[in-house]
Amino acid sequence: MPKRVSVKIHKLTQNKGISLRERSCLTDIRHATLSELANQKRQNINFQPIERIAEAFGIKDIREIIDVIDVKE
């Protein structure tokens, strides 16, 4: 089965009880960038936003931010 990388921004915002806009301010990442990541609109992922999210929220396990999932054909 084919795989793809999933960025779990929506899940993180729900778990932390904050909006994408608030997360944007806290991480100094453009709101548009976070929105594209959250909605799986990016073909390439730069690690800098992932690192900023992890740092801002004390995340030590990258699997809280990204995951590899099966794609249904």
HUPE-V654008 format. One record per helix or strand. SS is the DSSP state (h for helix, s for strand). FROM is the first residue (numbers start at 1). LEN is the number of residues. If there is no record, write none. Layout:
SS;FROM;LEN
SS;FROM;LEN
This chain:
s;3;5
h;9;8
h;20;8
h;31;8
h;47;11
h;62;3
s;66;5
